[in-house]
Amino acid sequence: MALLLKKTPLNKVHHNLRARMMDFAGWELPVWYTSILEEHETVRSAAGIFDVSDMGRIWITGRQAGVFLDKILTRLAQKLETGSSQLSLMCLEDGGILDDLWIFRAKTDHYLIVWNAANAEQKLGWLSRWSGSDPDIHIEDVSADTAMVAVQGPAVRDLKILDSVHHLPRFGHTETKMAGLRVFVARTGYTGEDGFEIFAEASSALPLWESLVEQGVKPCGLGARDSLRLEAGMMLCGQDMDSSTNPFEADLAWLVDFDRGDFVGKDALLEIRRQGVKRKLIGFQMDGREIARSGHPIFSSGQEVGKVTSGGYAPTLGVNIGLGYVPTGLSTIGTGIEIMIRNKLVPAHIVNKRFYKKGGRSEPQSV
């Protein structure tokens, strides 16, 4: 029996627009409406809207909410000012990455977690395990009752519908009204461009979407979201990192605050830091026209040394790029490697993982 895919509150909109749909982490979501290339370029030059309602939205409240989050996250939630947010990791006891997520502090004892769609039940179980039966910690999963859209691109600064949030700093958030609808808006995103992520009641999803599209914001699918995030060097949890990966391998040690009290995974991570890691996540650029894909083997001097985790064409740069893991000794920028594509070794070289920098269309950085 086929698995019944979950649907977002905007599912009918995508079908009415004749979007090409796909299964993403158990959700039916649009890959593209017109074309991946067109939608990618729209976000780089104007403004696009993505349905990202598949992402989990979990409220953590109560007198011990901050203490609890500081226990299970790698960065201090209680250091956040009201109206600000930060990226953090949730690690297992052995230091493996369970997820990377955003934590928003809405009020003194009110925090919102936004995490990836994959393994949602496992992560909810993780929260329940560590919160125990503490009456001062309340966990509420509002994912099914709300919708979330991302409006991304340089033209967001000119959209009248966003006038009430143009003042927000990067990573700031607020509650406001938009098109007469009550919404929670954060200046965050996953494309390398300026933009906002907007949270609303599920019943408000359609009028919110239509109001934004009426102002010229173009619907965009997962295909462009993936190519945009890859160009910006942003990782996809479950693909570029997972529970078998630690923050040092994934170049995410900057998301771990060791100078504080205990947290889940701290002892293991301290030991990993002491010993060092044997592999590192690198960015690479293909020397020719071949495209590397997730799972393709990486070779050096005729020996398989790693795997590609993400790969594809970078429309803004006009080259083919990717991410993957190689031995630490081979991770230096400029090092030549080879990717096995259709039983053929294809040359590539290691570059800065931040392939695209906002405002520039130059070749990926090699220094």
N, C-alpha and C positions, 0 to 999 in steps of 0.2 A: 504494500500500500504506500502510495506516494506521501511524503511529508507535507502537511498543510502549512504553507508559508504564512507568516504573520504579515499583516498589512498596516500601514500607517494611516492616519486620518486623511491623507492626501492621495491615497491609492487611486481613487476614481479619477482624480485630476490627471494623473500620469497616463492612465489608460485613454482618457478623452483626448489627450495630446498625442496619442499614438506613440508613446515612448517605447523604446525597446527595454523590456524588463528582465531582471535576473534575480537569482537567489543569492542574497548576501547575508551570511550568518543567520539564516533562517527567516529572513525578511524578503518580501518581494519589493524590489526597488528599481528605479529607472537607471539604465546604463547611459543612454543618450536620447535626446529628443530630435535634434537635427543632425548633428555629428559631434564626435568628441573634439575634433580639432576646432570647430567653430565655437563650441561652448568653452573650451580652454582659452581661446583668444579673447572671448567676451570678458572673462574674469580678469585677464591680464590688462585689458584696455578699457573696459566699461564696468558692468556689474552683472553678476549672475546670482541666481537663487537655487539653493540645494535643499531638498527634503532630507533632513538628518534625524528624523523622529525615531529611527532605529536605535539611537544612542540611549543609554540608560540615564534616568534622572532620579536621583535618590536624595531625599531630605534627611539630614541628621540633625536632630534638635534635642534640647534638654540641657540641664545644668552641667552634665558631664560630657556633652557632645564634643567640645574642643579637646578635652583630655583623651577621649576615646579615639578621635581622629589622629591625634599626635602619636598614639600607640600603634596604629596600623598603617600610617603613611610615612614616607621618607622625608617629608618636609613639615615644618611646624604650621599647623592650621591656625593655632591661636595667635600667631604672630601677624596674621593677616588683618588689615584694617577693614572695617565694615565698608562694603562697596568695592572690594578688590578681590582678586583671584590669583591662582597660580597653578602651574602644572606640577604634578607630583606622581610618585610611583606607589603602588601597593605591592609589596614583596612577600614571598613565602618565607618560612623560617630559614630555608637554605640559601636565601638571597635571590632566588629566581623571581622574575617579573610576572606577577599575576595580571597587572594592567597598568597602563599609564592613564591618568585621568586629570580632569580639572576639578579644583575645589574652590567654591565661591562662598564668601562670608557675607550673608545678607543682613544678619543682625548678630548681637552678642553671642547668642547660643543657637543660631540658625545657620546651618551650612548646607550647601547644595553640591552634591557630587555628580559629575557628568562623566560617564565612562563608555567604553566601546561596547558594541552590541554582543560581541562574542562572549560566551561563558557567563552570561548574566546570572543564571541560577547559582553557579559555583561562587560567584562574587557576593551574591546576596547571602549565601550560606556562610561565607567567610566573615561578613559583617556580623551575622547572628552569633557565630562562634565566639568572636572576640568581645562582643557587647554583653554576652551572657544574659542575665535577667535583671540587669541594672535598671531600675525604674526611672533613672535620670538620663537615660539614653533612648531616644525614640528614632526608629528607622522607618521611613515611609517611601515606598517605591511608587512614584507618580507617573512612571513612563507610559502606562496604558491610558492615562487620563489626560495627557498633555501631548502637544506637538512641538517640534523644534525645527526651525529653518535657519539656514546660514545665507546671509547676503554678503557677497564678497566682490571686491574690485575697487579700483580707484574712484569710480563714479559714485560710490556710496556717500561721499562727502557732499554731493550735489542733490541728493534725493530729499525732496521736501517731506516725505513721509517719515524720514529719520531725523527731522529737525530737533526733536526732544532729546536725542542721544548723541548728537554730534560733539557735545562737550566732553563726552566720556574719554578718559585716557585709555591707553592700551591696557587690557586686562581689567578695566573697570566695568561695573555693571550697575543696573538700577531697575526699579519697577516704574513703569510709565504707561501711558495710553498711546496706541498707534492705530490710526484709522478707526478710532472709537473703541478699540479693544484693549483690555487690560493685558499687559505683557511684561515679561522679565527679559531684559536685553543686556548682553555682554559684548564688549569689544574684543572678541576673540575670533579665531578661525583656523583653517587648516589648508590654506592655499598659498601663503607667502604674500598675500595682499592685505590691505586694510579691509575691515569688514565687521559685521555684527552677527551674533547668533541670537535668535529670538525664540523665546519659550512662551507658549500660550496654551490655554485650555484647548482640548481636542475639538470642541465645537467652534472655536475661533480660527481653526487652521485654514479653512477655505477662504473666508473673507480676508484674512491676513495675506495669504498667498496672492489672491486676486488684486488686492490693493497695491502690492509691490510690483506685480507684473504690469499693471496699468500704468505705472510710472516708468516703464521701460526696462525693468529688470528681467533678464532672460532666464528661463528655466534651464538648469544644467543637471547632468546625471553623474553617476559614479565614475564613469570613464574619465571625464574631465577632472573630477575631484582627485582621482588617483594620479593622473599625470601632473596636476598642479602641485600636489603635496610632494611628489617625488622630486620635481624640479627644485622645490624649496628645501629638500633634504629632510623632510618630516617622515618619521617612521610609522608603520602600520603594525599595531600590536597583534600578535598572532601570526605575523608573517616576518617582520624584521626583528621581532623580539617576542619571547614567550617565557613560560615558566622554566625552560631549560637555559635561559639566557640571564646573565646578571648585568647590573648597570654599568660595570666597568667594561665588559665586552661590547656593550651597545653604545658606548660613549655617552652614557647618561649619569655618570657619577656626580655631575653638577646638580642633579635632582635629589641628592642624598645629603642630609644635614647630619654629620656625625657629632658635631659639637653641642650635644644636648643629651637628654636622658635616653632611656631604653625605648626601642621600637621593634616591631616584628622584623626579623631578618638582620638586625644590626650586628650581632656577634658574627654571623656568617659573612657578612659583607666586610667587616673589619679584617677577618682572616683572609678573605679573597684579596683585599687590598694589600695585605702584608705579603702574600705569596706572589701576587701579580697574576695576570691572565695570559692564556696561551693563544687566544684569538681575539680579533678586533673587527668591528664593523667598519667597512670602508665604502667610499663612493668611487665609482669608476666610470670612465668614458670609453665607449667602443672606438676603435681606430677606423672602422669602416661603417658600412651601412647595415650590418646585421644587428638584430635586436636581441638582447639577453632577456630571459624571463625567469621568474621565480623557480628555483630547483635546478637550474643549469649548473653543472660543475665548473669550478674555477681551478685552473691549472697554473703551475709555475715550474719551469724547467722540466716539462714532461710529466710532472706528478700532480695528481689531484690534491688540492690544498684547502678547498672550501666550496661553498655553495652560494649562488645568487639568491637573494631573498626578495628583491624587487627589481624590475627592469622595464624599460620601455623607451619610446621616442619622446624627446623633450621638445615640444613644438616651439616654445619661446626661443630656444637655443639652436634648434636645427641639428641636433646631434642625438645619439642614442646613449643612454646613461643607465646606471643601476646601483644597487646596494648589495653587499654581501659580506660574508665573514671569511677572513684569511688569517693565517698565523701572524702573531704580533710582529715578528721579524720581517714580514713582507708588507706591512701596512703603511709604509712611508709614501707620502704623496710623490708621484712621478714614477713609482715602481711599475714595470711592465708585467702584465698578467695575460692569461688567455682564458677564454670562455668556450666551453664545449657546446656548440650549437649545431644540431642535426649531424652529429658524429664528426664534426669538423672543429678544430681549434682555431678560434678567431682572436686576434690580438686586441688588447685593451690596455688602459693605464689608469692608475689610481689618481684621483683628484679630490679636491675639497668636497665634502658631502653636501655642502650648501651650494648646489649647482647654480641656482638662480638667485640673484639679489634684486630686490624690488627697485624698479627704475632703470635697470640695466638689462641689455640683451646680449652681453658679451659671451664668449666661450666659457665653459665651466672653469673656475679658478684652479690653478695648479700650484699655488703657493699658500 
